[in-house]
Amino acid sequence: MRNELDKETSPYLLQHRENPVHWQTWSEDTIAMARRADKPILLSVGYAACHWCHVMAHESFEDPDTAAVMNELFINVKVDREERPDLDMIYQTALAITGQQGGWPLTMFLTPEGAPFWGGTYFPPDQRYGRPAFRDVLRQIEGVYREDPGRVSSNVTAIAQRLETVFAGNPGTRIPLEAAPDVAAQFLSQHDPVYGGIGDAPKFPQPTILKFLWRTGQRTQNNQMLQAVRTSVTAMCEGGIYDHLGGGFARYSTDAEWLAPHFEKMLYDNAQLVSLMTEMQRQEPNPLYEQRIRETIDWLFREMISDGGGFASALDADSEGEEGKFYVWSAEEISESLTEAGLDATLFAEHYDVTPGGNWEGTVILNRRHRKGPFPEEIEAKLRAARQHLLTQRDKRIRPSWDDKVLADWNGLMIAALADAAILLGEVDWLARAEVAFAFITEHMEKDGRLLHSCRNGQAKHAATLDDYANMILAALTLEAATGKPAYLAKAETWVSVLDRHFRDQKDGSYFFTADDQTDLMLRTKTAIDNVTPAGNSTLVECLARLWLLTGKTAYAERADTLTKAFAGSFQQQPQGFPGLLNGMEWLLHGRQIVIVGDPEAAETKALAHSARTAGRALSTVQIIRDGTALPEDHPAHGKGPVDGAPAAYLCVNQVCSAPEVDPQAFQTALEARP
């Protein structure tokens, strides 16, 4: 046997290609190999930007003595959790069933058939942190496997039965949206009123929860909910979790005050935060949020464009073997650099928490937590010049590695966010970039009408998951709303038909995470509980609702309604697990239809469309058609037309349309008025 990872394209797997461990990739052939050898499988799951994955690799996987033990006792399998989220979901859940907290690196021990019987996360080379030494664990686990097969069998059975229960359907009557304020109140009880965010350190952005609080607060006019979101987003925008020189947000903060991030930057976090801030900006314009949207998108275009125009997955936390080294400074370094450039070092230090001795482990993490802007333009101009100079200096450092693979699900989130922000802020280049990324996926990551999950170096691989389809459907619908191009709507409908054929559970109308023809998993998972991104079933409720509003096809609304019923029982048991589903239900129950009838190229039509797309009220579909008869007969705007030859706009709520409006300003006022 040998280390097989040199044949892979994943940056994470390639990081391990020179390990003395005989790493294999996950496949049916590898499982067959384990059966023939009668060896348990050691499954190690991580990702390229994972700090503790790097630590365990350096301490254990690069150590010849440890590798020798691994090679002797196990079939060793390395998996990139970003390439195989289906595997990660199963085995992270299995670990949780054993009573342990999950995370990465994930270290699971499986039977030769792939069934989990024990596991953990990071193990040190020697006993420390309250954790046993990794080599001791290896010998003990293999010893139990050989000498106590009954115990292993008992663990396998218990975990497998619990996995089946966790991912089984739990239907009920439709989840009442009236329950949303009670769920929001539970989140508010965990909200930090001083620093923002949900819970204590470590603190994650949790944009799905914040968007839920924002939408529920808007609908119920509850300022406590709205203020919790304002406090949280403002704190992140001003804190050290935000990169004040280069733009973009880190994955989470290690402290409660958002000062010290875990420095990796993930595409999905930034996509969701841009989306959240855009929705907030639509309803309550705030110069800070607009600046952060613009800077984050600037970062995206500068550092995260992969080959072909798709968006890369992540930037590492580490450089030169140290976490955060690329991003932190000393006070002396900043003062000397700015002074030599003729810039105001004292002013910058006052506004960005630059102090002798630093604010984190002897270094400076730039932040504006204590000097929130905006300040007079003269001061802001000086600060901008200083930031640009320091960014130029920072770019001379050894950069963190980046994971440039393109993932369909995360790209879908970013494409949708980018298109929405482009329309609101009038940035045609952003919209063009979103279309390029979408085209990359449809041209290079589809085969025989089916999406693939990942692409790097021209090689698309791995069957798409539910999240890939759901997020790309969301991207298609957002691009349709922004451009009016019917091809995007057609693509969304095509992908829904694929989900119905290969992912839908005909028993309850929900969708499995994997397709019915994928054969290398021990079970098919199914959930609507959100993780760091919204669950695919949650996103689909929104997508199906929007398709119904756009097409008038009631089958889409019925499917969305059935989908909420499929998880109603689970919702009753764990309501805080489903903010994304409740966000989708906002669309299903309160989404509005805007139809503009007229020549799409006429200035008057474009003016009405601009009012529709930038109005403060969210959750509206926008369609521009030449003649209302082009709509299906059961669409509420079917047959509507221009007024005295002039383009006319109609607002339809609960399948009833308003009187036509030809004046863009009057139409925008009507759109923003509450019912």
C-alpha positions in Angstrom: 0.0 0.0 0.0 1.0 3.6 -0.5 -0.3 7.1 0.1 -2.8 7.7 -2.7 -3.5 11.4 -2.2 -1.1 12.6 -4.9 -3.8 11.6 -7.4 -6.4 14.1 -5.9 -7.3 17.7 -6.7 -8.5 18.8 -3.3 -6.0 21.2 -1.7 -6.7 19.6 1.7 -5.9 16.1 0.5 -2.9 17.3 -1.4 -1.6 18.8 1.9 -1.3 15.2 3.1 0.1 13.6 0.0 3.6 13.3 1.4 2.6 12.0 4.8 4.1 8.6 5.6 0.6 7.4 6.4 -0.8 5.2 3.6 -3.9 7.4 3.1 -6.7 6.1 0.9 -9.7 8.1 -0.4 -13.2 7.2 0.4 -14.6 4.7 -2.1 -16.3 1.4 -2.4 -12.9 0.0 -3.4 -11.4 1.2 -0.2 -14.1 -0.4 1.9 -13.6 -3.7 -0.1 -9.9 -3.4 0.7 -10.7 -3.1 4.5 -12.9 -6.1 4.3 -10.3 -8.2 2.6 -7.6 -7.2 5.2 -10.1 -7.5 8.1 -8.8 -4.1 9.4 -10.9 -1.3 10.9 -11.0 2.0 9.1 -9.5 5.1 10.6 -11.4 8.0 9.0 -9.9 11.4 9.2 -12.0 14.4 8.0 -10.8 18.0 7.8 -10.5 20.9 5.4 -7.7 23.0 4.0 -8.2 26.1 6.2 -8.6 24.2 9.5 -6.0 25.2 12.1 -6.3 22.1 14.3 -6.2 19.9 11.3 -2.8 21.4 10.5 -1.7 20.8 14.1 -2.6 17.2 14.2 -1.0 16.6 10.8 2.3 18.1 12.0 2.2 16.2 15.3 1.0 12.8 14.1 0.5 12.3 10.4 3.9 13.6 9.5 5.6 11.5 12.3 7.0 8.2 10.9 6.5 6.3 14.2 2.8 7.3 14.4 2.3 6.6 10.7 3.8 3.1 11.2 1.2 2.3 13.9 -1.6 3.6 11.7 -0.4 1.7 8.7 0.0 -1.6 10.6 -3.4 -1.5 12.4 -5.8 0.4 10.1 -6.9 1.2 6.6 -6.5 5.0 6.8 -8.9 7.2 4.9 -8.6 10.9 4.5 -11.6 13.0 3.5 -12.1 16.7 2.7 -15.3 17.6 4.5 -15.9 20.3 1.9 -15.8 17.8 -0.9 -17.9 15.2 0.9 -20.3 17.0 3.2 -22.5 13.9 3.0 -19.9 11.8 4.7 -19.1 14.5 7.2 -22.8 14.8 8.2 -23.1 11.1 8.9 -19.9 10.7 11.0 -20.2 14.0 12.8 -23.7 12.9 13.9 -22.3 9.5 14.9 -19.8 11.2 17.1 -22.5 13.3 18.7 -24.5 10.2 19.4 -21.5 8.9 21.5 -21.8 12.0 23.6 -18.8 13.9 22.3 -18.6 17.3 20.8 -17.9 17.3 17.1 -15.5 19.4 15.0 -12.5 19.1 12.8 -10.3 17.2 12.5 -12.8 14.5 12.9 -11.3 11.1 13.8 -13.6 8.2 13.5 -13.0 4.5 13.8 -15.2 2.3 11.6 -15.7 -1.4 10.9 -14.4 -2.6 7.6 -18.0 -2.1 6.3 -17.8 1.6 7.2 -20.0 1.5 10.3 -18.8 3.8 13.1 -18.1 2.4 16.6 -16.0 5.1 18.3 -14.4 8.4 17.6 -13.1 11.9 18.6 -11.7 15.0 17.1 -8.1 16.2 17.7 -5.8 13.9 19.6 -2.4 15.1 20.7 0.8 13.0 20.3 1.2 12.9 24.0 -1.4 13.0 26.8 -2.4 16.6 27.3 -5.5 18.9 27.3 -7.3 16.1 29.1 -7.0 14.0 25.9 -5.1 10.7 25.6 -2.1 10.3 23.3 -3.0 9.4 19.7 -0.8 6.4 19.5 -2.3 5.0 22.7 -5.7 5.5 21.3 -4.8 3.7 18.1 -3.5 0.6 20.0 -6.5 0.6 22.4 -9.1 0.8 19.6 -7.5 -1.9 17.5 -7.2 -4.1 20.6 -10.9 -3.7 21.4 -11.7 -4.5 17.7 -9.7 -7.7 17.9 -10.4 -8.9 21.4 -13.9 -7.7 22.1 -15.9 -7.9 19.0 -19.2 -8.1 21.0 -18.5 -4.6 22.4 -17.8 -3.3 18.9 -20.9 -4.9 17.5 -23.0 -3.4 20.3 -21.6 0.1 19.6 -22.2 -0.3 15.9 -25.8 -1.3 16.4 -26.6 1.4 19.0 -25.1 4.2 16.8 -26.7 2.9 13.6 -30.2 2.7 15.3 -29.8 6.2 16.6 -28.6 7.5 13.2 -31.7 6.1 11.6 -33.9 7.8 14.2 -32.1 11.2 13.9 -32.5 11.3 10.1 -36.0 9.7 10.0 -38.9 11.9 9.1 -41.1 13.4 11.9 -44.1 14.9 10.2 -47.0 16.8 11.6 -49.4 19.6 10.7 -47.8 22.6 9.0 -45.5 24.6 11.2 -47.4 27.8 12.2 -45.5 31.0 11.4 -47.3 32.4 14.5 -44.7 30.4 16.4 -41.9 32.5 15.0 -42.1 35.3 17.8 -41.8 32.6 20.5 -38.7 31.1 18.7 -37.3 34.5 18.3 -37.8 35.2 22.1 -35.7 32.0 22.8 -32.9 33.4 20.6 -33.2 36.8 22.3 -32.7 35.2 25.7 -29.3 34.0 24.5 -28.4 37.3 22.8 -25.5 39.3 24.2 -27.0 42.8 24.6 -23.6 44.5 25.0 -21.5 42.9 22.3 -24.2 41.3 20.1 -24.3 37.7 18.9 -26.0 34.6 20.1 -24.4 32.9 23.1 -20.9 33.4 24.5 -17.4 32.7 23.3 -16.5 31.3 20.9 -19.0 33.4 18.9 -20.1 32.6 15.4 -21.9 35.1 13.1 -25.0 32.8 12.7 -26.5 34.8 9.9 -29.4 32.4 9.4 -30.6 33.2 13.0 -30.0 36.9 12.5 -32.0 37.0 9.3 -34.8 35.1 11.0 -34.8 37.7 13.8 -34.7 40.5 11.3 -37.6 39.2 9.2 -39.7 38.4 12.3 -39.0 41.8 13.7 -40.0 43.5 10.5 -43.2 41.5 10.2 -44.3 42.0 13.8 -42.7 45.4 14.2 -40.7 44.2 17.2 -37.9 46.6 17.8 -36.2 44.4 20.3 -35.6 41.8 17.6 -34.4 44.4 15.1 -32.1 46.0 17.7 -30.5 42.6 18.5 -29.6 42.2 14.8 -28.3 45.8 14.5 -26.2 45.3 17.6 -24.8 42.0 16.4 -24.0 43.1 12.8 -22.5 46.4 13.9 -20.3 44.7 16.4 -19.0 42.3 13.8 -18.5 45.1 11.3 -16.4 47.0 13.8 -14.7 44.1 15.5 -11.5 42.1 14.8 -13.5 39.3 13.1 -13.7 41.8 10.2 -10.5 42.4 8.1 -10.3 46.2 8.2 -7.6 46.3 5.6 -8.6 43.7 3.1 -12.3 43.2 3.7 -14.1 40.0 4.5 -15.2 38.3 7.7 -13.4 35.5 9.5 -15.2 32.3 10.5 -15.8 33.1 14.2 -14.4 35.0 17.1 -12.6 33.2 19.9 -13.9 35.8 22.5 -17.2 37.3 23.3 -16.3 40.8 22.1 -15.6 39.9 18.4 -11.9 40.9 18.9 -9.8 37.8 18.2 -11.0 35.7 15.2 -10.1 32.3 14.1 -8.5 33.9 11.1 -9.7 31.6 8.3 -12.1 33.2 5.8 -14.9 31.0 4.4 -16.9 31.8 1.3 -20.2 30.7 2.9 -19.9 33.1 5.9 -19.2 36.1 3.7 -22.0 35.2 1.3 -24.5 35.0 4.1 -23.3 38.2 5.8 -23.4 40.2 2.5 -27.0 38.8 2.0 -28.0 39.8 5.5 -26.5 43.3 5.4 -28.1 43.8 1.9 -31.5 43.0 3.3 -31.0 45.3 6.3 -29.6 48.0 4.0 -32.7 47.7 1.8 -34.9 48.6 4.8 -32.7 50.8 6.9 -29.8 52.3 4.9 -26.7 52.5 7.0 -23.3 53.8 5.6 -21.4 51.2 7.7 -23.2 48.3 6.3 -22.9 49.6 2.7 -19.1 50.1 3.3 -18.7 46.5 4.6 -20.7 45.1 1.7 -18.6 46.9 -0.8 -15.3 46.1 0.9 -16.2 42.4 1.3 -17.2 42.2 -2.4 -13.9 43.9 -3.3 -12.1 41.2 -1.3 -14.1 38.5 -3.1 -13.1 39.8 -6.5 -9.4 40.4 -5.5 -8.7 37.2 -3.6 -11.4 34.6 -4.2 -11.9 34.3 -8.0 -10.9 30.7 -9.0 -10.1 29.5 -12.5 -13.0 30.1 -14.9 -14.8 32.7 -12.7 -16.2 30.5 -9.9 -15.6 31.5 -6.3 -12.9 29.8 -4.2 -13.9 28.1 -1.0 -11.6 29.5 1.7 -8.4 31.2 2.9 -6.3 29.6 5.6 -5.9 30.9 9.1 -2.2 30.0 9.1 0.8 31.3 7.3 4.4 30.4 8.0 3.1 27.8 10.5 1.4 30.4 12.7 -2.3 31.2 13.1 -3.1 34.8 12.1 0.5 35.8 11.3 -0.5 37.4 8.0 -3.1 39.6 9.6 -1.6 40.9 12.9 0.8 43.8 13.5 2.9 45.4 16.2 2.3 49.0 17.2 5.8 49.9 16.2 5.5 48.3 12.8 2.3 50.3 12.1 3.7 53.6 13.4 7.0 53.3 11.5 5.3 52.3 8.2 2.7 55.0 8.3 5.1 57.7 9.4 7.6 56.9 6.6 4.7 57.2 4.1 3.7 60.6 5.5 0.5 59.4 6.9 -1.1 60.1 10.3 0.0 57.1 12.5 -1.4 58.6 15.7 -4.8 59.1 14.2 -4.9 55.6 12.9 -3.8 54.1 16.2 -6.5 56.0 18.0 -9.2 54.6 15.7 -8.0 51.1 15.3 -7.0 50.0 18.8 -3.2 50.1 18.1 -1.5 50.1 21.5 2.0 49.2 22.7 2.1 45.6 23.7 -0.9 44.8 21.5 -4.4 43.7 22.2 -4.0 39.9 21.4 -1.1 37.7 22.4 1.4 40.6 22.2 0.2 41.7 18.7 -2.4 44.1 17.3 -5.7 43.0 15.7 -7.1 46.0 14.0 -10.6 46.9 15.1 -12.9 49.9 15.6 -14.9 48.6 18.5 -14.2 51.6 20.7 -14.1 54.3 18.0 -17.1 53.6 15.9 -17.7 55.8 12.8 -18.6 57.4 10.6 -16.3 60.4 11.4 -16.0 63.7 9.4 -14.9 63.0 5.9 -11.5 64.6 6.5 -10.7 62.0 9.1 -12.2 59.2 7.1 -10.1 60.1 4.1 -6.9 59.9 6.3 -8.0 56.6 7.7 -8.7 55.2 4.2 -5.3 56.3 3.0 -3.6 54.6 6.0 -5.6 51.4 5.5 -4.6 51.3 1.8 -1.0 51.8 2.6 -1.0 49.1 5.2 -2.8 46.7 2.9 -0.1 47.3 0.3 2.5 46.5 2.9 0.7 43.4 4.1 0.4 42.1 0.6 4.2 41.7 0.7 4.0 39.1 3.4 3.8 35.4 2.9 0.2 34.7 2.2 -2.0 32.1 3.8 -2.8 29.2 1.5 -6.2 29.3 -0.2 -8.5 26.5 -1.2 -9.5 27.4 -4.7 -11.9 24.6 -5.4 -15.3 25.7 -6.5 -18.2 24.3 -4.6 -21.7 24.5 -6.1 -23.6 25.0 -2.8 -21.3 27.8 -1.5 -21.2 29.5 -4.9 -24.9 29.4 -5.0 -25.0 31.4 -1.8 -22.5 33.9 -3.0 -24.1 34.3 -6.5 -27.4 35.1 -4.9 -26.0 37.5 -2.4 -23.9 39.3 -5.1 -26.8 39.6 -7.5 -29.1 41.0 -4.7 -26.4 43.6 -3.6 -25.7 44.5 -7.2 -29.3 45.6 -7.8 -29.7 47.5 -4.5 -26.4 49.4 -4.8 -26.5 49.8 -8.6 -23.3 47.9 -9.4 -23.6 46.3 -12.8 -20.1 44.7 -12.6 -21.1 42.7 -9.5 -24.1 41.4 -11.4 -21.9 40.5 -14.4 -19.5 38.6 -12.1 -22.4 36.7 -10.5 -23.5 35.6 -14.0 -20.0 34.5 -14.9 -19.8 32.3 -11.8 -23.3 30.8 -12.5 -22.2 30.1 -16.1 -19.0 28.4 -14.8 -21.1 26.0 -12.8 -23.6 25.2 -15.5 -20.9 24.8 -18.1 -18.3 22.9 -16.1 -20.1 21.3 -13.2 -23.1 19.6 -14.9 -23.0 16.2 -16.5 -26.0 14.5 -18.1 -28.3 17.0 -16.6 -27.0 16.5 -13.1 -25.0 18.9 -11.0 -21.6 17.9 -9.5 -20.5 19.2 -6.2 -16.8 20.3 -6.6 -14.5 21.5 -9.3 -10.7 22.2 -9.3 -8.1 22.2 -12.0 -10.7 21.5 -14.6 -11.9 18.4 -12.9 -15.5 18.3 -11.6 -16.3 15.5 -9.2 -18.6 14.1 -6.5 -22.3 13.8 -6.9 -24.2 17.0 -5.9 -26.1 17.2 -2.7 -29.5 18.7 -1.9 -27.7 21.9 -0.7 -25.9 22.2 -4.1 -29.3 22.1 -5.9 -31.2 24.3 -3.4 -28.5 27.0 -3.3 -28.1 27.0 -7.1 -31.8 27.2 -7.5 -31.8 30.2 -5.1 -29.0 31.7 -7.3 -31.0 31.2 -10.5 -34.0 32.8 -9.0 -32.1 35.8 -7.7 -30.4 36.3 -11.1 -33.8 36.1 -12.8 -35.1 38.8 -10.4 -32.0 41.0 -11.1 -31.9 40.5 -14.9 -35.3 39.4 -16.0 -33.7 36.7 -18.2 -36.2 33.8 -18.5 -33.3 31.3 -18.9 -32.6 31.5 -15.1 -36.2 30.7 -14.2 -36.2 27.7 -16.7 -33.0 26.4 -15.1 -34.5 26.7 -11.6 -37.5 24.6 -12.7 -35.2 22.0 -14.3 -33.2 21.6 -11.2 -36.4 21.2 -9.1 -37.4 18.4 -11.4 -34.1 16.7 -10.8 -34.6 16.9 -7.1 -38.1 15.5 -7.4 -36.8 12.5 -9.4 -33.7 11.6 -7.3 -34.0 13.3 -3.9 -37.6 13.5 -2.9 -39.0 11.2 -0.2 -42.3 10.1 -1.6 -43.6 9.2 1.8 -43.6 12.7 3.3 -42.5 15.1 0.5 -39.2 16.1 2.1 -35.8 15.8 0.4 -32.8 13.5 1.2 -29.4 15.1 1.3 -28.1 12.6 -1.3 -29.5 11.2 -4.5 -31.2 7.8 -4.8 -28.4 6.4 -7.0 -25.5 7.2 -4.7 -24.1 3.9 -3.3 -21.1 4.6 -1.1 -22.9 5.7 2.0 -24.2 3.7 5.0 -27.5 5.6 5.0 -29.3 8.6 3.3 -29.6 11.5 5.7 -32.5 13.9 5.8 -32.9 17.1 7.9 -34.1 20.7 7.9 -32.0 21.7 10.9 -29.6 24.5 9.9 -25.9 24.3 10.4 -23.4 27.0 9.4 -25.5 27.3 6.3 -29.3 26.9 6.0 -30.4 23.3 5.5 -31.3 22.5 1.9 -34.8 21.7 2.8 -35.2 25.1 4.4 -33.8 26.9 1.3 -36.2 24.8 -0.9 -39.2 26.2 1.0 -38.2 29.7 -0.1 -37.3 28.5 -3.7 -40.6 26.7 -4.2 -42.5 29.6 -2.8 -40.8 32.0 -5.2 -41.4 29.7 -8.1 -45.0 29.6 -7.3 -45.1 33.4 -7.1 -43.3 33.7 -10.4 -45.2 31.1 -12.4 -48.5 30.9 -10.7 -48.2 27.1 -10.6 -49.9 26.0 -7.4 -48.0 22.7 -7.4 -44.9 24.6 -6.2 -46.9 26.1 -3.3 -48.3 22.7 -2.4 -44.9 21.2 -2.4 -43.5 23.9 -0.1 -46.4 23.4 2.2 -45.9 19.6 2.3 -42.2 20.2 3.0 -42.9 22.2 6.1 -45.3 19.5 7.3 -42.6 16.9 6.9 -40.5 18.5 9.7 -43.4 19.8 11.8 -42.9 17.1 14.5 -39.2 17.8 14.7 -39.9 21.5 14.9 -42.1 21.0 18.0 -39.3 19.2 19.7 -36.5 21.6 18.8 -37.9 24.9 17.4 -34.6 26.7 17.6 -33.1 24.3 15.0 -35.2 25.6 12.2 -34.8 29.4 11.6 -34.1 28.8 7.9 -37.3 26.9 7.5 -39.2 29.8 9.2 -37.4 32.2 6.8 -38.7 30.2 3.9 -42.2 30.2 5.3 -42.1 34.0 5.3 -41.8 33.7 1.5 -44.6 31.1 1.3 -47.1 33.0 3.4 -46.1 36.7 2.9 -44.2 36.8 -0.4 -45.5 39.4 -2.8 -45.7 39.4 -6.6 -44.7 42.5 -8.6 -45.6 42.4 -12.3 -44.6 45.1 -14.7 -46.2 45.1 -18.1 -44.5 46.9 -20.9 -41.5 47.0 -23.2 -38.5 45.7 -21.2 -36.2 48.1 -23.0 -38.3 51.2 -22.5 -37.0 53.8 -20.0 -40.4 53.9 -18.3 -40.4 50.2 -17.8 -36.9 50.2 -16.4 -37.8 53.0 -14.0 -40.7 51.0 -12.6 -38.4 47.9 -12.3 -35.8 49.9 -10.4 -38.4 51.0 -7.9 -39.6 47.4 -7.5 -36.1 46.0 -7.1 -34.9 48.6 -4.6 -38.0 49.1 -2.5 -37.5 48.8 1.2 -39.9 45.9 1.7 -38.3 42.6 1.0 -39.7 39.2 -0.1 -41.1 40.2 -3.5 -40.7 38.6 -6.9 -40.4 40.9 -9.9 -41.4 40.1 -13.4 -41.3 42.2 -16.5 -43.5 41.0 -19.3 -44.8 42.6 -22.6 -48.3 41.3 -22.1 -50.1 39.8 -19.1 -51.6 37.0 -21.2 -48.1 35.5 -21.2 -48.7 34.5 -17.6 -50.5 31.3 -16.7 -54.2 31.6 -16.4 -54.1 31.0 -12.6 -51.5 33.7 -12.0 -53.2 36.7 -10.4 -51.7 39.1 -12.9 -52.9 37.1 -15.9 -54.3 39.4 -18.6 -53.0 42.7 -17.0 -51.8 45.3 -19.4 -50.3 48.7 -19.9 -52.4 51.9 -19.1 -53.0 54.1 -22.1 -50.0 52.6 -23.8 -47.7 53.4 -20.8 -46.0 50.6 -18.9 -47.9 49.7 -15.7 -46.9 48.0 -12.5 -49.1 45.7 -10.3 -48.5 44.6 -6.8 -50.2 41.2 -6.0 -50.7 40.1 -2.4 -52.4 36.8 -1.5 -53.3 36.3 -5.1 -55.1 39.7 -5.4 -53.5 42.5 -7.5 -53.6 46.2 -6.9 -54.7 48.9 -9.3 -52.1 49.6 -11.9 -49.4 52.3 -11.2 -47.4 54.1 -13.9 -45.4 56.5 -11.7 -42.2 54.9 -10.3 -42.1 57.1 -7.2 -45.7 56.5 -6.4 -45.2 52.8 -7.0 -42.2 52.6 -4.6 -44.3 54.4 -1.9 -47.0 51.9 -2.3 -44.5 49.0 -2.1 -43.1 50.3 1.1 -46.4 50.9 2.8 -47.5 48.3 5.3 -50.7 46.4 4.6 
